[in-house]
């Protein structure tokens, strides 16, 4: 009869041996990386550089408008809060 410690040690050795065997086998599983919606649709529906430029320009315009509005609000707060 073997002790619990001997049994656990033998299980660890078997587990380590299994890991080495699995590591040498080729991996057939698909990768778990995220797929963007553009990649799902395929290259036929991909955005052109012109469309990307227009979209970026629109986003920058909104960001500039938001910053100007925030600056105006800060100045108004500074004027009316500090008498």
Buried (B, 14 or more C-beta within 10 A) or exposed (E): EEEEEEEEEEEEEEEEEEEEEEEEEEEEEEEEEEEEEEEEEEEEEEEEEEEEEEEEEEEEEEEEEEEEEEEEEEEEEEEEEEE
